[in-house]
Amino acid sequence: MAVFTPLSDEQVAQFLEGYDVGTPLALEGVAGGTENSTFFVTTDREVLVLTLFEQGEQEELPFFVDLLAWLDQHQLPVPGPLFDRNGVALQRLADRPALLFPRLPGRHPEQPGPIQCAAIGQVLGQMHRISQGFQGSRPNPRDLRWVHAVHSRVMSYLGPDDQTLIRDRIDALESRLRKVVLPQGALHGDLFRDNTLYEGDRLCGVIDFYNGCTGDLLFDLAIVINDWCSDDSGELIPERYEAIIEAYASERAFTDEERRVWPTMLELTALRYWLSRLLVVYVDPPAHALTPKDPVQYRQILKARIDHPPAPLP
């Protein structure tokens, strides 16, 4: 159970007095998650999601509030934060920063079909197009500069072949991306399948924006492709790949520079997740008793992108 700070019914009832959401009837801790405490709160009018922020850059929470509110105003399927009677979204509860959201319907897609893939591609393209007008700013905390800065922390835990692979990739990525200027905007930053909600083939929600930032739009799309379209060996599944790319391009056209560096961006995001998982396993274990994700998966994806570059962008 990913509830690191328990709450009582009385605490939640008092908290909700500041909102126009009805009378609380039930409180349920939500399983899953690795960083924050999450609860479902049922009132006599609706079901809500209450999140307590346990760690991370809490001073940056206003950025996430503003981004979600912006996307919600533009009618994207995101959980727009609820504001209290005084027009304030970011609160404190149990000595933690707290946000309240509507609960969106649906389930995470484990093996997404082409229609589900097209749906996320279309919404991501819409989000990127709309987000170019968003005024907030938070530099990407997991870009190539981060990769270069942290890779030395895991090298002593790896064999010679993996050490060479990481060093060679960093050199190649820095060479290919030097002086490259790509379209910028707001990113989700972690748009894995388990951060989406579907009812059948209908995309009901994109959730968990707490890796959100601003930066290269292509970086965000590459994260999606590597998670949604990789088979067990790391190879791309063509029908999923084509569905996402075509739907995305229908909302935002790619530039020539983006087409040129697309294989590089897929490698960069694969290396980013390989390194972040290695750090959790060997250097910075989670603060709570949760099982880290397997780094090997993203080593395989990185090798597959190197050995078999993707089909070009349209």
N, C-alpha and C positions, 0 to 999 in steps of 0.2 A: 504494500500500500504506500503510494507516494504522498503521504501526509506527514510532513516533518514537524508541523506545528498544529496540534489538535485544537479544535474550537468547540465550545459548548453551544447548545441551543440558545442560551441566554445571550452570549456574546453576539451571535449572528442576529438575533432578534433586535438587539439594541443598535447594531450596525445598520440594519435595514430601515430603521426609523427615519434615517436621513433621506431615503429614496421613496419615490412613488411607485412601488412595485408590489404592494399588497402585504398580506400577513404571512409570515413564514409558517410552513407546515412540517417540513422535513429537511434534514441535513444529512448529506452522504459524502464521505471521503471518496476521492476518485483514485483508482489504481492506475499505475503507469506514471510516466514522467520521471525526470532525473534531477530537477533543480528546484521546483516550486511546489508548494502545497496547494492542492486544488480540491474544491468541493462543489457538489451540485446542491443548490438550494431551491426547494420547491415552495412556492407561495400559493395563495388561493387564486392567483392570476396567471402565473407563468413559472417556468423553470429557468434558473439562472446558474451561471458559473462564477464562483468566487475564487480568486487566486491571491495567495500570499506569496510574496517574493522573498525567497530565502537567501539568495546570494547573487553574485553578478554585480554589474555596474548600475546600482540602484539610482544614481543621479541621472542616468540616461532614460529612466522610465518615461519622463514627459515626451521624449521623442516617439516612443512606441504608442503612447496615447494619441498624440497628434496624427501619426501615420494611420492608425486604425480609424480614427474619426474621419480623416480625409477620404480614405477608401470607402468607408461606409456611406459617406455623403454622396459618393459617386456610384452608389448602388452595386458595389462589388460584394460577393458573398463572404463577407468577413464579419466577425463578431464586434460590432462597434461598441466601445466602452460606454457604460451607463453613467450619466452624470446625476449627482444628487440634487436636492431641491435648490441648492445654491450655485448650481452650474459647475461643480467640481467633480472630476472623475477619479483622480488619484487620491486615495485615502490611506489611513493607517488603522490596522487592526492587529491585536496581539503583538504590538511593537514591531509589526512588519508593514511595508508598503502593500496596499491592497487595491485590487480592481474588481469591478463587477461587470459581467457581460451577460447577454442573452445566451441561452444554450441552443446551439444549432443542431438540427436533426442529422441523422446519418451515421455511417460506419466507415472505418478506414478500408480502402481497397487493398487486399493482399496481392491479388493477381489481376491488375487492371486490364480490361479489354480495350480495343481501339477506340470505342466511343468514350469511355472514361478518360483515356489519354487525350483525346481531342478536346474534351471539356477542360482539363487542366491547362492544356496548351493555350486555348482561347482565353481563359481567365487570366493566365499569367501575361499574355500579350496585352490584354486590356489594362491590367494593373500597371505594367511597365509604361504603356502609352500615357495613362492618366497620371502616373507618379512623376512624370517629367515636369509637371506643374506644381509639385509639392515643394514647399519652401524649407522643410526641415533638413538637417544635415547631421549625419553620423558616419564618419569614414568606415569603410569595410574593415572590421577587425581581424579578418581571416584571409586577407589577400596574399599576394606573393611576398610582400614585405614581412608578413607574419611567418610564412613558410621559411623564409631565409633566416629569420631571427630565432626560431624555436627548434629547427631540425637537429641542431647539435645536442639537444637535451636527450634525444632518444638513441643516438648513434651507438652508444656503448652497449645497448641491449640487443643490437642487431648483428647478424652475420655479415661477412665481407660483401656478399652479393647485394644484399639490401642496402648497405651503406653506399655502395657504388651507384646503385639505381637512384637513390635519393640525390646524391651529389650531381650525377649526370643530368637528372631531370631539372634540378634547380638551375644549373648552368644553361640548359637548353631553353627553359622558360624565360629566364631573364634576357637571353639573347633575342628570342622571338617577340617579346612584349615590350622591349625597350622603345621608347618614343611612340608607342601605339596609343592613339586617342580613340576611345569608343564611346557610344552613346551612354549617358549617365541617367540615373534616376533612383527611385527607392526600390530596395530589394527585400524580399522575404528573408533570404539568407539561409534557409534550412528547409526548403519545401520538399520534404520527403513524403511518401504516401501516408504515413501516420500523422501528418499535419493537414490532412484533408478529410472531408466527410461527404459520403455519397449515399443517396437512396437509389438503388439500382444504378442506372447510368447517369443520373442527374447529380451534378456537383452542388452540394448544399452549403459547403463552407470550407474556407481556408483559415486555419487557426495557428496559434503559437508563433507570433511574430517577434519573439524576444531575441532572435538573432538578426532582426531587421537592421538595415543600414542604408547608406547611399553609396553608389559606385557603378561599376560596369554592369549594365543590364544583362550582358551575355553570361556573366558569372552565375547569375541566378538561374538562367535557363540550363546551363551546364550541370548544375547541381541536380535539377529535375531529371534531366536525361540520364545521368549516371545512376540515380536511384530507381526511377520508374522503368527504365528500358534495359537493364542489365539482367542477363540470365545467371545461373549459379556459377558459371565459369568467368563471368565478367563481360562476356560478349554482348553486343547490342542486339535487341530483339527488333527486327526491321519494322514490323507492323506497328509496334508501339512508338518507335522513333519517328516514323513517317507521320503518324497521326498527331503527335505533339508538335512537331516542327511545322507541319502544314497549317494547323489551327493557329499556332502562335503567329506565323507570318501573315495570316489573314487579318490580324489586328495591328501588327507593327512590322513594317518592312525592315529587312536587314540591310546594313551598309556593306560596301565592298570590303572595308577593313574588318568588319565582323566576320564576313565569309572567310577571309584569309586566315584569321587567328582562331577560328572555331575549334579545330582539333587541339590546339594549344590550351584553350580554355577548359576543355574536357579533361585534359591531363592535369591542369592546375587544380581543379576542384577535386579530382580523385586523389591527388597527392595531399591536398588540404585535409580530407577526411581520414586518410591513412595516418597522417601525422597526429591529428587530434585524438584518434583512438589509441595510438601508441602512447601518447602522453598520459591518457587516462589509465591505461594498463600499467605503465612502468614508472611514471613520474608524479602525476597528480591524481591519485585515486579519488573517486567521488566521496563527498563528505558523508554520504549515507550508504547503507548496505544494499547497493544495487549492482547488478551484474553489468560490467562494461561490455560494449559492443565489440565484436571481433574485428581487429585491424586487418586481418588477412583478406577479408572481402574487398576492401578498397585497394589493397596491393594488387589483387587480381584484376580489378577494374582498370587500374592504372596501366598494368602490363597489356591488357586487351586494347586500350586506346592507343598505346604506342605501336603495337604489332598490327592492328587493324583500324586505321583511321576511319572516321564516320563518313557517311554520305554527305556531300556538300550541302550547305544551306541554300535555299532557293533565292 
